[in-house]
Amino acid sequence: MRHNKRSLGLLLLFFLLLPLLSGCWDAMEMERRANILAIGIDEADEKEQKKDGEVAHLKTSFLKPQEKLIKVTAQIAIPGRIPLGPDQGGGKKPVLVMSVVGHTLEDALMNLQQQVADELFLGHLRIIVLNENVAKHGTERLNDLLRRNPEIRRTAALVVSKEAASEYMKLVPGLDRVPSLYLADMVDNLSALGRFPPSFIGLFWTIYSSKGQEAYLPYLTIKQKGILELKGLAYFKGDKMAGKTSPLEIGIFMAVKGDSKGGYSAFVQVPGTDQMVMVRVRSRKTKMKIELKNGLPHIRLKIRYECEIDEKDSPKIKINDSKVLKSIEKETAKNMKKSIEKLISTTQTAGSDVFGFGEHFRAKRPQYWNREIKTKENWERAYQQLTYDVKVDTLIHRVGMKAK
């Protein structure tokens, strides 16, 4: 009897542990996957359109989408060549760059799979580069696959490029041996340096889906071989790119949005002279009040800048003089106010509320929103009629050190 109980216990334990033994039944080795690290998306030209692979359709038998074909360029990791430590030399490329065309992103990836022996895997995708023309024609045709595919991380970077996106896939950066990692790290570090607000593909979709705000992305350009520059902020209206800012206007955008960390510098003329000083923003504090004025939405902005003087172009400027310093503070505040009003006006003309003013009205004035606005399209029209008051204060804390 005792022996039977022990055998029964062991049998039950065996059946309880049996499911755990099948935990890796569908595992696949990394070397058996074609890991895509980066994707560049362009419009296909006439020559490239003839390379349609006919994998998801037949030209004569099946219907196909009417949109213009897109060109997809992918960086695929070569097994064993992704550096995990110090460079050992050898000069072998860590990635393979391949280009295909398709009517949709999935169609293009299917064409790419026809040319690759291993299964394509998007779980390590770090960055997607959209050419400016693709962004202007709309991202909706790309969003569907990217949002449905569970392999794609929501923290992957998404940027707009001035040049062909395929050129970014072929970059050979001097600061990193893996081009896609350099591109992704550059975008990630922009926020840490105060050069751009947080930006990743999941946040882009969240803003795109909101009723009271339009999306935005970093706008990049290639200065020279292997060197990238943040050229501005690309702002959208719906799923289409509506315009772009200058690099300095990114700091203005962040101030209105309420991002506290500074990172931009600007030349300011010392009043009463032809001399200039370089003023750097260290931090900002933004207060926003929303109200209705004559039945129309109205915004009151109060922004306080904490600054320091990094440089002056003449020894004649007495920045240790409190009167001179006060005049520089007032001139800086005046310039900032003009820049803020100009940027708001520009986005109003485009009907693109990238600042998210509409979300403030939807949250704090729900009766007005539910009665007068209701939809994103109605807010686009209301935003063009929005009025605003801007007040800017600037305080310069430090003027640096200089040995006498």
CORWOCOR-V249973 format. One record per helix or strand of 2 or more residues. SS is the DSSP state (alpha for helix, beta for strand). FROM is the first residue (numbers start at 1). LEN is the number of residues. If there is no record, write none. Layout:
# CORWOCOR-V249973
ss;from;len
SS;FROM;LEN
SS;FROM;LEN
This chain:
# CORWOCOR-V249973
ss;from;len
alpha;2;21
alpha;30;3
beta;33;11
alpha;46;4
beta;70;8
beta;95;8
alpha;105;9
beta;119;3
beta;127;5
alpha;132;6
alpha;140;9
beta;157;5
alpha;165;5
alpha;179;14
alpha;201;9
beta;216;9
beta;227;11
beta;240;5
alpha;247;11
beta;265;5
beta;276;18
beta;296;17
alpha;322;29
alpha;357;8
alpha;366;8
alpha;376;9
beta;387;12
